[in-house]
């Protein structure tokens, strides 16, 4: 047969290329998991520290190899299969100027990428999507921590704190103003015989504050009122404050501290700060987590974040602290007063500390990451989320593979049973088809999703269609009395038009599906489209060639398919 | 071996029967679509869905109580066959951040079920703007897909066959949607993908029959158009049935064995392929014959 060698050579080359493309994926998903388990087992069984040291270095080597594989063209598994977080973020541009708004998504993306790089995630996807949104995909992370790291604006300011007496006066004035404007019912304090009956728990019944007023929320007794309110009342308290905003002392703002456990239960502190920050900490030289080493016993064994301002910031800091010795300076992170230490002396080196209520070290580590990566240009909001737990993904992948395998085996057996020799050919084409499909997906760096797996299963069912069309046609021609050679010839010629017509329409729908754009459906569309194109190619060129080859070689007189 | 011997079934002369069957199916489906409608997934309605698995059995009342405690008494709770809880909330009117519901739910569950560990298997939250965009995207994809097919079909076939294939496509899609409504399937993007695949398959099947008719009308001159059509249906019957079978083997395997999300997808495919196969045997060519019968084209006697 003419050209047979060339054809064999071409198919062999295709096969080898596909194999080479798939090799890293095969290593990653088939070989490595077993090795990883073995290594972990050896680590667990290591008797001496020298042994475990040796295993540890092997594990480091192993992880390096694994990371190297991810650099290559591999078949990626979608989050719906491996589990992980998928969120789409919108940058809130309402507070930005037009110029800033234009650059905000780009800046936010950079900051988020920085943070996630430092957080340490295998294979993150961080990219801009339409309308300036940001897509973040993180396989296998702790959702709450990751959200916190991504969303935290990380605006650090240093603001001077007003003394207690002045805050007390400000609240009192506010109460009066609110009563005068009718927000607070002024008469309520007179109508009720005993304010104590309604007074929140912990409030002295002889206290001056009428129920419902701002002062009535403060904890403590008599003149010893502390500037703290019960954590549960924060929302009510701050909405009251908001309503009287026009009566706040000029150039000052109210802020809260984090929730703390005090003798009164869970409380938050209320601060009155100078609105104009003394220093804006966008320029940190570095921030790092550390164990608290100060004198406060409450804070023993908790984690803090030590930070150091850059040179310019440190100079400013020295100036501010030098000028305000004896006053309190609040460290405000994203509107929350983290701490408000009293300035003992001028601080020349620009070093400071953010205390946290963190005994495990997670928060301190995460906050350091966030501070080191800089502030977001504007708040970001999650507008879409599709996160999958790891075990659900594992379950989906296992059941999807079983279902696909069962379907494929039934199809293969059916074809063998129904078409005999032809069935062998069709099955061979099917195998080749799937092999090439996986290689094509790897080469395209496509992501295999759950619907994508279904798409592969579906192409298995439809892959045989082209061959069925051909075989039925050959059978007809044979029945009409043609020789095997001629029957195969006409069969293929006649079926070809139909095969192309039929697949073209499904490919058109696959293209339409691709533009719906959501991850899993897109995966389905890609596998379906690539699968169908390969279907046509293998059915028309591969099985045809094998058919011809054997018919010519063995001079087949009667063909039974 | 042969599944079907070379047949000469009178598909064409009995076409009225099939038209009646199809009409009943289509009308019932339209009725269902209008009066029963669909359950729409989070993708289209917006809102949130959280799937939680507890380490020990938990009563649904306890979950409801926990949700009430966090100020979400309106959340709908559904227990899956594996004992997971599917908790859905309606979209917020004023949303700032969609991840908030799940975060608050985790905190609340940790408080309400202090001794039972739980895992959140799935978090879906779609903001109102996103769900609107997705709706229009899906609509466009479906419309463009159908237009694409129409262009291809009208380019490759003459107008009658094109119309026949398109009518069959509408027929298949409506009935598949009717079944989805009847069995309370939730409309998600994945299900839409299945429906579009059914559309592709339906046209694919119609084309195989039409191709054969086109080929045979050129070759067989002495028989009437109706005869040629009938012969073509019979000749492609084997292929139509076998391709449907091999595809069904796979979709049914998915329907039985795959995880819940794929099962709805496989359901729509299975129904769609059965209906698509039925229509390409009994409806497509018959529509063309009926048309030819009423308005004979000039080329024929």
Interface residues (C-beta under 8 A of the other chain):
Chain A: X80 X85 X87 X88 X90 X143 X144 X147 X151 X381 X382 X383 X384 X385 X386 X387 X388 X389 X391 X392 X395 X396 X399 X400 X402 X403 X404 X406 X407 X408 X410 X411 X414 X415 X417 X418 X450 X451 X453 X454 X457 X458 X460 X461 X462 X464 X465 X468 X469 X472 X476 X479 X494 X497 X498 X501 X502 X503 X504 X505 X506 X508 X509 X510 X511 X512 X513 X515 X516 X517 X518 X520 X521 X524 X525 X528
Chain B: X1 X3 X6 X43 X51 X53 X96 X97 X98 X99 X102 X103 X106 X119 X120 X121 X122 X123 X124 X125 X126 X127 X129 X130 X134 X137 X138 X140 X141 X142 X144 X145 X148 X149 X152 X153 X156 X189 X190 X192 X193 X196 X197 X199 X200 X201 X203 X204 X205 X207 X208 X211 X212 X215 X235 X236 X238 X239 X242 X243 X245 X246 X247 X248 X249 X250 X251 X252 X253 X254 X256 X257 X258 X259 X261 X262 X265 X266 X269
